[in-house]
Amino acid sequence: MRNLLISIVLLLFVLSGCETGTDIDAVNTDGSPIWTTEIPESNKYLYGVGRAKLTNPVNSENAAESSARADLARKIQTTIQEAQTSYTADSSGSVAEAYERITMETVNITMRNVRVEQNWTAPDGTVWSLVSFRLSNLDDLYSLAANDYLAQVEARKAETENNLSALLLALSQMDGKDTSAVAEEGTAIAEDIIEQCTEILGAIDSDVLAAALAERFDTD
């Protein structure tokens, strides 16, 4: 009895680390892959499915893979936006735009890590493609995109501050000319940019948002 209990515990331990969801190697009764009729679901992967029928098999395959990648990109974008919901609910203006920029850059980076799982050609010549992305990598890629974007914002803020200082210094050295209007306009423009950058840097915490993504998935 003790050996039986140990075996059950070990089995449950092994199964807990296994992927659950659609078996992408399963087939329908007509021999077509299951994923051509059933959207694949998994606790470890996101899948994209596409199809195309063009003038030749090579073009059809390329188009089908492009379609599958586009399908996957939309799902990844939605996944990130859902994870961000509690952080972006009250965001507007430059902060909302920053979240959108980070999301799209994460999707772009993710697309470089997509794997083509299967291609299948139907009897009528339509080519189907299945692509996948491992969810456990998404938080790291989000951090990469967010930190890169925030570094750009920090650099823009510093550059604007330096440009404003240089402008005011140059204007102060222009004897005999009324430069107050130029100084006022330049200061207003620069301060607006600096304020936006400061707001973004203060509102977005890439580590917190990456952790929110990681919590949504089984990353073992």
C-alpha positions as CSV (number, residue, x, y, z in Angstrom):
1,M,0.0,0.0,0.0
2,R,2.8,2.3,0.9
3,N,4.5,1.7,-2.5
4,L,1.2,2.4,-4.3
5,L,0.9,5.8,-2.5
6,I,4.4,6.7,-3.4
7,S,3.8,5.8,-7.0
8,I,0.7,8.0,-7.1
9,V,2.5,10.9,-5.6
10,L,5.3,10.6,-8.0
11,L,2.9,10.4,-10.9
12,L,1.0,13.5,-9.8
13,F,4.3,15.3,-9.4
14,V,5.3,14.4,-13.0
15,L,2.0,15.3,-14.4
16,S,2.0,18.7,-12.6
17,G,4.9,19.8,-14.8
18,C,3.3,18.6,-18.1
19,E,1.7,20.8,-20.7
20,T,-2.1,20.7,-20.6
21,G,-4.3,21.7,-23.5
22,T,-4.7,20.7,-27.1
23,D,-2.6,17.9,-28.5
24,I,-1.3,19.5,-31.6
25,D,-0.3,16.1,-33.0
26,A,-3.9,14.8,-32.9
27,V,-5.8,14.5,-36.2
28,N,-9.4,14.8,-37.3
29,T,-11.4,12.0,-38.8
30,D,-10.5,13.2,-42.3
31,G,-6.7,13.1,-41.5
32,S,-6.3,16.8,-41.1
33,P,-4.4,18.1,-38.1
34,I,-6.7,18.9,-35.1
35,W,-5.4,22.5,-35.0
36,T,-7.0,23.2,-38.4
37,T,-10.4,23.0,-36.8
38,E,-9.8,23.5,-33.1
39,I,-7.9,26.6,-31.8
40,P,-4.9,25.1,-29.8
41,E,-4.9,25.9,-26.1
42,S,-2.0,25.4,-23.7
43,N,-0.8,26.5,-20.3
44,K,2.7,26.8,-21.6
45,Y,2.4,28.1,-25.2
46,L,0.4,30.6,-27.3
47,Y,-0.4,29.3,-30.8
48,G,-1.2,31.1,-34.0
49,V,-2.9,29.5,-37.0
50,G,-2.9,30.7,-40.6
51,R,-3.8,29.4,-44.1
52,A,-3.3,30.5,-47.7
53,K,-3.9,29.2,-51.2
54,L,-1.8,31.0,-53.8
55,T,-0.4,30.2,-57.2
56,N,2.3,27.8,-56.0
57,P,3.1,25.8,-52.8
58,V,6.0,27.9,-51.8
59,N,4.1,31.2,-51.9
60,S,1.2,29.5,-50.1
61,E,3.4,28.3,-47.3
62,N,5.0,31.7,-46.9
63,A,1.7,33.4,-46.8
64,A,0.2,30.8,-44.4
65,E,3.1,31.3,-42.0
66,S,2.8,35.1,-42.2
67,S,-0.9,34.8,-41.4
68,A,-0.2,32.5,-38.5
69,R,2.4,34.9,-37.1
70,A,-0.1,37.8,-37.4
71,D,-2.7,35.7,-35.5
72,L,-0.1,34.9,-32.8
73,A,0.9,38.6,-32.6
74,R,-2.7,39.6,-31.9
75,K,-2.9,37.1,-29.1
76,I,0.3,38.2,-27.5
77,Q,-0.8,41.8,-27.6
78,T,-4.1,40.9,-26.0
79,T,-2.3,38.8,-23.3
80,I,0.0,41.7,-22.4
81,Q,-2.8,44.2,-22.3
82,E,-4.8,42.0,-20.1
83,A,-1.9,41.6,-17.7
84,Q,-1.5,45.4,-17.7
85,T,-5.1,46.2,-17.0
86,S,-4.9,47.1,-13.3
87,Y,-1.9,49.3,-14.0
88,T,-3.2,51.1,-17.1
89,A,-6.8,51.6,-16.1
90,D,-6.3,55.2,-15.0
91,S,-3.5,56.0,-17.6
92,S,-4.0,58.6,-20.2
93,G,-2.0,60.9,-22.5
94,S,1.8,60.2,-22.7
95,V,1.7,57.3,-20.1
96,A,-1.1,55.5,-22.0
97,E,0.9,56.0,-25.2
98,A,4.1,54.7,-23.5
99,Y,2.3,51.5,-22.4
100,E,1.1,51.0,-26.0
101,R,4.6,51.5,-27.4
102,I,6.1,49.0,-24.9
103,T,3.4,46.5,-25.8
104,M,4.0,46.7,-29.5
105,E,7.8,46.5,-29.1
106,T,7.4,43.4,-26.9
107,V,5.2,41.9,-29.7
108,N,7.9,42.8,-32.3
109,I,10.7,41.1,-30.2
110,T,8.5,38.1,-29.5
111,M,7.9,37.5,-33.2
112,R,11.7,36.9,-33.6
113,N,11.3,34.0,-31.1
114,V,8.3,32.3,-32.8
115,R,8.6,28.7,-33.8
116,V,6.9,27.1,-36.8
117,E,5.4,23.9,-35.3
118,Q,3.7,22.3,-38.4
119,N,2.7,23.0,-41.9
120,W,0.0,21.0,-43.7
121,T,-1.4,21.0,-47.2
122,A,-5.1,20.2,-47.7
123,P,-6.2,18.2,-50.7
124,D,-7.4,21.4,-52.4
125,G,-3.9,22.9,-52.2
126,T,-4.6,25.2,-49.2
127,V,-1.6,25.4,-46.9
128,W,-2.1,25.6,-43.2
129,S,0.6,26.7,-40.7
130,L,0.8,26.5,-36.9
131,V,3.3,28.6,-35.0
132,S,4.0,28.9,-31.3
133,F,5.6,31.0,-28.6
134,R,6.6,29.8,-25.1
135,L,4.8,31.9,-22.5
136,S,7.6,31.6,-19.9
137,N,9.7,33.9,-22.1
138,L,7.2,36.7,-22.3
139,D,8.0,38.4,-19.0
140,D,11.7,38.6,-19.9
141,L,11.0,40.1,-23.4
142,Y,8.6,42.6,-21.8
143,S,11.3,43.7,-19.4
144,L,13.7,44.1,-22.3
145,A,11.3,46.2,-24.3
146,A,10.2,48.3,-21.3
147,N,13.7,49.0,-20.1
148,D,14.9,49.9,-23.6
149,Y,11.9,52.3,-24.0
150,L,12.4,53.9,-20.6
151,A,16.1,54.4,-21.3
152,Q,15.1,56.3,-24.5
153,V,12.7,58.4,-22.4
154,E,15.4,59.2,-19.9
155,A,17.8,60.1,-22.7
156,R,15.2,62.4,-24.3
157,K,14.6,64.1,-21.0
158,A,18.3,64.7,-20.4
159,E,18.7,65.9,-24.0
160,T,15.8,68.3,-23.7
161,E,17.1,69.8,-20.5
162,N,20.6,70.3,-22.0
163,N,19.1,71.9,-25.2
164,L,17.0,74.3,-23.1
165,S,20.0,75.3,-21.1
166,A,22.0,75.9,-24.2
167,L,19.2,77.9,-25.8
168,L,18.8,80.2,-22.8
169,L,22.5,80.7,-22.6
170,A,22.7,81.6,-26.3
171,L,19.8,84.0,-26.0
172,S,21.3,85.7,-22.9
173,Q,24.4,86.5,-24.9
174,M,22.6,88.2,-27.7
175,D,23.1,91.8,-26.7
176,G,20.7,94.5,-28.0
177,K,17.9,92.1,-29.0
178,D,14.7,91.2,-27.2
179,T,14.8,87.5,-27.0
180,S,12.2,87.1,-24.3
181,A,9.5,85.7,-26.6
182,V,11.8,83.1,-28.0
183,A,13.0,82.2,-24.5
184,E,9.4,81.9,-23.3
185,E,8.3,79.7,-26.2
186,G,11.4,77.5,-26.1
187,T,11.0,77.0,-22.3
188,A,7.4,76.1,-22.7
189,I,8.1,73.5,-25.3
190,A,11.0,72.0,-23.4
191,E,9.2,71.9,-20.1
192,D,6.2,70.1,-21.7
193,I,8.5,67.4,-23.0
194,I,10.4,67.1,-19.7
195,E,7.1,66.9,-17.8
196,Q,5.9,64.1,-20.1
197,C,9.1,62.2,-19.7
198,T,9.1,62.6,-15.9
199,E,5.5,61.3,-15.8
200,I,6.3,58.2,-17.8
201,L,9.4,57.4,-15.8
202,G,7.4,57.8,-12.6
203,A,4.4,55.8,-13.7
204,I,5.9,52.7,-15.4
205,D,7.7,50.0,-13.4
206,S,8.9,47.4,-15.8
207,D,9.7,44.9,-13.0
208,V,6.2,45.0,-11.6
209,L,4.6,44.6,-14.9
210,A,6.9,41.8,-16.0
211,A,6.0,40.0,-12.7
212,A,2.3,40.5,-13.5
213,L,2.9,38.7,-16.8
214,A,4.9,35.9,-15.1
215,E,2.1,35.3,-12.6
216,R,-0.3,34.5,-15.3
217,F,1.5,31.5,-16.6
218,D,3.1,28.2,-15.5
219,T,6.7,29.1,-16.2
220,D,8.3,25.8,-15.0
